[in-house]
Amino acid sequence: MDRALKFYCNVLGCVEERRVERIGLVQLRAGRSLIDLIEALRDADDPLAEGARNMDHFALRLLTFDEAALIAHLKAHGVEVGETVERYGAEGTGPSVYIRDPDGNTVELKGPAKG
């Protein structure tokens, strides 16, 4: 959890909004959205054990997309950055990069749609 909190808050700029200790939930504010983090403790026999995935990725919509500044910031924090490409999203096609959080989840950083 500490590693995930450092990544989402220090690298992506999220802000811890609240904790629900009885279930181990930490909610992070990402603009108008919340990202819920919870420890995933699983038995080795669980089909969702380490290595299994239940999502492809999630996207965070950025207000602006300064490619050079974004990549420099991420690399300064040791984050590998995928190629910047135009991808279709909820608001249309715009620039985006894929990164991975410390637990291997894919995060899309998506800029404003063009046109």
trRosetta pair geometry for C-beta under 8 A, 3 or more apart (Angstrom, degrees):
i j d omega theta_ij theta_ji phi_ij phi_ji
1 4 5.7 -58 -149 39 33 110
1 5 6.1 34 155 -21 68 107
1 24 7.8 -120 -81 -180 147 100
1 26 6.7 117 -164 2 115 138
1 37 6.5 127 -136 140 85 124
1 39 5.8 -57 -56 -73 110 90
2 5 5.8 -55 -146 37 29 111
2 6 6.4 31 156 -20 64 105
3 6 5.9 -54 -150 34 29 111
3 7 6.6 27 153 -18 62 107
3 102 4.5 -120 148 108 113 161
3 103 7.6 129 100 -50 118 83
4 7 5.7 -57 -150 37 32 111
4 8 6.1 17 161 -9 69 111
4 37 5.4 157 124 -142 141 144
4 101 6.5 39 -128 164 80 127
4 102 6.1 -135 -80 50 56 112
4 103 6.2 -3 -83 -20 107 117
5 8 6.2 -60 -138 44 27 101
5 9 5.7 6 170 0 66 118
5 16 7.0 12 -147 -74 110 117
5 26 6.6 -38 -88 127 109 161
5 28 7.8 179 -125 -76 69 127
5 37 7.1 -155 -69 66 75 167
6 9 6.5 -66 -133 50 20 96
6 10 5.1 -13 -177 13 63 126
6 11 7.6 60 136 -11 64 95
6 102 7.9 43 67 -22 97 146
7 10 6.9 -49 -102 50 11 89
7 11 5.1 -26 -163 24 53 126
7 12 6.9 36 146 -2 66 103
7 101 5.3 120 128 -153 153 86
7 102 5.1 -157 -45 -15 146 105
8 11 7.2 -22 -70 52 10 89
8 12 5.2 -39 -150 46 45 121
8 14 4.4 -24 155 35 92 134
8 28 5.3 -12 137 -159 138 174
8 30 7.9 -80 -172 -73 105 112
8 35 6.4 -140 -149 81 145 147
8 37 7.4 -147 1 -51 156 136
8 101 7.2 5 -61 -129 85 126
9 12 7.4 1 -36 57 9 77
9 13 7.3 26 -166 -139 35 9
9 14 5.3 -82 -88 71 52 78
9 15 6.8 87 -126 -98 93 31
9 16 6.5 -21 -87 -33 131 86
9 28 6.9 -129 -69 -133 82 126
10 77 7.1 156 121 -127 100 135
11 73 7.7 136 -160 145 68 95
11 74 6.9 65 -171 -120 108 63
11 77 4.6 157 -109 142 105 169
11 79 6.2 108 -160 -42 143 137
12 30 7.3 -18 137 -116 120 111
12 60 6.9 96 -167 35 127 175
12 107 7.5 -71 -91 153 143 159
14 28 4.0 36 156 167 134 120
14 29 6.1 159 -166 71 78 48
14 30 4.9 -38 -106 -77 102 81
14 35 6.4 -51 -129 31 155 125
15 28 6.7 146 68 -161 32 72
15 29 4.6 -17 61 52 90 106
16 19 7.5 2 179 -48 115 90
16 26 6.4 -48 -136 -176 102 106
16 27 7.5 107 -160 80 58 50
16 28 5.8 -46 -97 -103 46 72
16 29 7.8 14 95 9 2 83
17 27 4.8 -53 62 103 106 97
17 28 6.4 151 2 -127 91 17
17 29 4.6 102 -56 -38 117 98
17 34 6.7 -74 29 -121 148 105
18 26 7.9 -177 95 -151 41 48
18 27 5.1 9 55 47 78 112
19 25 6.7 157 -158 89 52 61
19 26 5.3 -16 -105 -104 82 69
19 27 7.5 -161 -77 17 34 75
20 23 5.3 4 114 42 109 97
20 24 7.7 -21 89 39 73 18
20 25 4.2 11 49 55 102 110
20 27 7.8 53 -8 -18 95 104
21 24 7.1 28 -161 -77 35 39
23 38 7.0 -35 137 -128 91 124
24 38 5.5 97 104 -149 93 80
24 39 5.1 -53 152 17 143 102
25 36 6.0 -27 -158 -163 105 100
25 37 7.2 140 -158 75 53 50
25 38 5.1 -26 -99 -86 66 100
26 36 7.5 145 76 -158 45 50
26 37 4.7 -18 63 63 96 102
26 38 7.5 173 21 -74 68 50
27 34 5.1 -15 -169 -168 105 120
27 35 7.3 151 -157 74 54 44
27 36 5.5 -22 -102 -101 75 69
27 37 7.7 -174 -81 21 28 72
28 34 6.7 139 69 -160 46 63
28 35 4.5 -18 61 59 104 96
28 36 7.9 -168 21 -75 75 23
28 37 6.7 45 -11 -9 110 109
29 33 7.8 138 -161 82 49 45
29 34 6.3 -36 -99 -102 48 69
30 33 4.8 -28 74 75 94 95
30 34 7.0 150 23 -108 84 16
30 35 5.5 55 -12 -19 126 105
30 60 5.6 -89 172 -129 136 114
31 60 7.6 143 7 -166 121 90
31 61 7.0 -69 39 68 166 87
31 63 7.9 162 -106 -46 129 95
33 60 7.6 -145 56 -123 140 76
35 58 8.0 148 -114 101 104 151
40 48 7.7 -100 -175 132 122 113
42 46 4.1 -108 -177 54 108 151
42 48 5.9 -136 -118 90 154 83
42 49 4.9 -163 114 -103 131 63
42 50 7.4 -179 60 -32 122 65
43 46 4.7 119 59 -26 76 99
43 49 7.1 -77 91 -86 44 111
44 49 5.7 58 -145 -124 34 154
45 49 7.4 127 54 -46 14 134
46 49 4.7 130 71 -54 85 84
47 52 6.4 123 149 -114 58 168
48 52 4.9 -137 -141 90 40 136
48 54 6.4 -6 -126 -46 117 116
49 52 6.0 84 56 5 47 117
53 56 7.6 86 141 -86 133 32
55 58 6.7 5 151 -44 145 88
55 105 7.5 26 74 -144 112 100
56 106 6.7 -43 150 58 55 131
57 98 6.8 -71 -124 -130 157 108
57 105 7.4 131 -124 169 59 74
57 106 3.7 -64 -100 99 103 106
57 107 6.5 180 -164 -85 97 16
57 108 5.3 85 141 -25 133 98
58 105 7.7 -2 18 163 96 116
58 106 7.9 144 20 92 52 67
58 107 6.4 -20 67 -120 74 64
58 108 7.1 -145 105 25 30 87
59 89 6.1 -157 149 -132 174 130
59 90 7.9 -174 73 -3 141 104
59 96 7.4 -45 -133 -137 116 132
59 107 7.6 129 -108 -173 30 57
59 108 4.0 -32 -104 73 81 111
59 109 7.7 169 -156 -81 70 14
59 110 4.8 19 -172 -11 119 129
60 107 6.5 8 -2 -178 107 104
60 108 7.1 174 23 85 61 58
60 109 5.7 -18 65 -112 97 60
60 110 6.8 166 77 23 42 82
61 89 7.6 162 -93 138 98 150
61 90 7.7 -69 -72 48 130 116
61 91 7.3 79 -126 2 135 130
61 110 5.3 -40 -106 77 56 103
61 112 8.0 73 -174 -83 96 51
62 65 5.6 113 86 -77 129 75
62 70 7.7 -22 -123 -100 170 136
62 109 5.9 38 -34 178 123 87
62 110 6.4 175 11 78 83 43
62 111 5.4 -33 64 -98 109 54
62 112 7.6 -93 86 -32 72 66
63 112 7.3 14 -180 -53 31 106
64 111 7.0 -9 162 -140 26 97
64 112 7.1 -18 -109 -12 35 112
65 70 6.9 -28 -159 -27 59 147
65 94 7.1 162 -14 161 155 109
65 95 4.8 152 148 71 157 124
65 110 8.0 -62 -85 153 127 30
65 111 2.7 -22 -50 -105 142 134
65 112 6.6 -143 -7 16 109 72
66 69 4.0 17 112 32 119 116
66 70 5.9 150 80 -23 65 89
67 70 5.8 -61 -143 38 24 111
67 71 6.2 17 165 -13 64 110
67 84 5.4 2 -134 -94 123 166
67 95 6.7 -88 -75 170 107 152
67 97 8.0 125 -134 -39 84 126
68 71 6.2 -59 -145 39 25 105
68 72 6.2 24 157 -18 63 111
69 72 5.8 -56 -144 38 29 112
69 73 6.2 31 156 -21 64 107
70 73 5.9 -57 -151 34 27 111
70 74 6.4 21 156 -14 64 108
70 97 7.1 161 126 21 131 141
70 109 6.7 173 -172 125 136 148
71 74 5.8 -56 -145 39 31 108
71 75 6.1 26 159 -15 67 110
71 81 5.3 -160 -130 82 85 172
71 84 7.7 -81 -61 -47 122 119
71 97 7.4 158 -82 -80 88 170
72 75 6.0 -59 -143 42 26 107
72 76 6.2 33 156 -26 63 107
73 76 5.8 -56 -151 31 27 114
73 77 6.9 10 154 -5 61 107
74 77 6.0 -70 -159 44 33 102
74 79 4.1 -79 180 69 89 121
74 81 5.1 100 98 -67 143 118
74 99 6.3 -127 -153 -98 141 147
75 78 7.4 55 -170 -73 37 15
75 79 6.6 -99 -76 58 31 69
75 81 6.5 -68 -58 -6 87 119
79 99 5.3 11 170 -156 120 131
79 100 7.8 -179 -156 55 88 60
80 99 6.8 154 80 -139 58 77
80 100 6.9 11 59 28 101 99
81 97 5.5 -6 -170 173 95 139
81 99 5.8 -31 -108 -88 60 98
82 97 5.4 163 65 -168 81 77
82 98 4.0 17 22 57 145 86
82 99 6.8 -145 2 -69 89 47
83 97 7.2 -163 93 -123 24 82
84 95 5.7 0 -177 -166 104 104
84 96 7.2 159 -149 76 63 29
84 97 5.1 -42 -92 -73 68 97
85 95 7.5 156 87 -144 21 58
85 96 6.5 -33 68 62 66 79
85 97 7.9 121 19 -89 66 51
86 93 5.3 36 171 174 104 105
86 94 6.6 -138 -143 136 75 6
86 95 6.2 -47 -93 -86 59 47
86 96 7.5 95 -138 16 19 86
86 114 7.6 -53 -132 18 118 128
87 93 6.8 -171 96 -141 21 70
87 94 7.3 -34 58 64 62 52
87 95 8.0 55 19 -170 78 15
87 96 4.4 -46 27 33 119 136
87 108 7.3 -85 73 -160 157 137
87 110 7.0 -91 69 -117 113 104
88 92 6.9 -69 -142 -177 70 31
88 93 5.0 -38 -91 -85 63 77
89 92 7.0 -7 59 59 68 25
89 93 7.5 133 15 -98 71 29
89 94 6.7 -53 26 36 115 97
89 96 7.2 126 -41 -62 128 142
89 108 7.9 -178 -94 123 127 142
89 110 5.3 62 -51 -160 166 153
89 113 7.1 -140 58 -76 96 100
91 94 7.2 5 85 -7 101 130
91 112 7.3 -63 105 -156 143 55
91 113 4.2 -143 118 -21 94 128
92 113 3.3 83 67 -154 102 142
92 114 7.2 -134 118 45 119 47
92 115 7.2 -133 150 75 152 72
93 113 6.0 88 56 -145 35 86
93 114 6.2 -47 94 41 81 90
93 115 8.0 1 60 49 94 100
94 110 6.3 90 83 179 111 85
94 111 4.8 -136 150 86 116 79
94 112 5.5 -159 -136 101 153 32
94 113 4.3 -113 -42 -98 116 36
94 114 5.4 145 -100 -14 74 78
95 110 7.6 156 91 -156 50 48
95 111 4.1 16 62 33 91 132
95 114 8.0 72 -21 -34 77 113
96 108 5.4 2 -175 -175 124 103
96 109 6.5 162 -153 80 67 49
96 110 4.5 -12 -103 -106 108 68
96 111 6.5 -146 -70 13 56 77
97 108 7.4 161 82 -152 35 58
97 109 5.3 -6 58 53 85 100
98 106 5.6 -14 -166 -167 111 104
98 107 7.2 144 -156 75 58 43
98 108 5.5 -33 -96 -97 71 68
98 109 7.9 180 -88 16 22 73
99 106 7.5 150 80 -153 34 57
99 107 5.3 -24 67 64 84 95
99 109 6.7 29 4 -13 110 110
100 104 5.6 -18 -173 -140 123 33
100 105 6.6 144 -156 69 70 36
100 106 5.8 -40 -97 -95 73 54
100 107 7.0 147 -112 14 20 84
101 104 7.2 -41 68 30 69 19
101 105 4.7 1 34 55 111 93
101 107 5.8 80 -41 -23 92 122
